[in-house]
Amino acid sequence: MLFSEESESRIIEMAWEDRTLFEAIEMQFGLTEPQVIRFMRSRLKPSCFKLWRKRVSGRTTKHMKLRSKSITRGYCPTQYKQR
């Protein structure tokens, strides 16, 4: 799939965010989790990719099925406040 520079930047940002589900990335951009992994591998430096994989591997907040039912939002309430 071809994405604009803005969309690629947003996919990378969403993939790094702890509370953004892989399912949300799929819903918005059509990329499954394995496709997001390949996308990140191709866009990040090898050391950054390794850090990202270590960070998201096994993280329950990145998968709808593993996520606690008490989490009803996708980001921290202060994340998008104007400063």
N, C-alpha and C positions, 0 to 999 in steps of 0.2 A: 504494500500500500504506500502511496505517496501522500505525505502530509506537508502542509505549509510549515515554515520555520516557526511560526507562532504555535501551531498545533503540536509540533515536536517538542517545543519548550514546555508546553502544558502537560504533555504526556510524561515527560521526565519529572516535572514538578509533582504531579499526582503520584507517580511511582515512588518517589522519595518520601512523600507524606505518610506518616504512620497510620493515620485513620482512614485514608482513602482506599477503598476496597478495589481489588483487581476487577471485580464485577462492575464497579463504577467506570473504570477505564474502558472496559469492554462495551458497556452501554453507550458511552459517549463517543468512543473512537473505533469500536469494532475489533479491538485487539484482545485476544484471550491471554491468560496468564503466561503460557509458553511464548506467545508472540511478543508480549511485553518484555520478557526476559531476553529474547533475541534482539528486540529493538534497543534495549538498554545496553546490551553487549556491543552492539554496532555503533552506538552514539557516545558511550563513555570511554574514558581512558581505562586500560585494564585494572589499574589500582582502584579507581573509583567504582568500577563495576564490581570488583571483589568486595569492597566495603558495602555497597548497596545490597548485594546478595546475602552477605552476612547479616545485615540489618533486617531484611525482610523474610529470610528463611525462618519458617516456624512462627512468624508473628501472627497471632490470632486476629489482630485488628485488620489485617489485609485480606481476610477471607470471610465471606458472609456466613458460611456454615460453622466456622470456629468462633465467630464473634459473639460476645455476650449479648443477650437480648436487651440488657439495660442500656446499651450504647445506641442512641437514636440519632446521632448526628455524625457527620463525616469529617468535622474539623473542630479545632479548639475555638470557643466563642470569641476569643481575642485575636484570632489569626488574621482576620481581614479588616480590623479596625484601622481607621485613618490615624496617622500619627502626625 
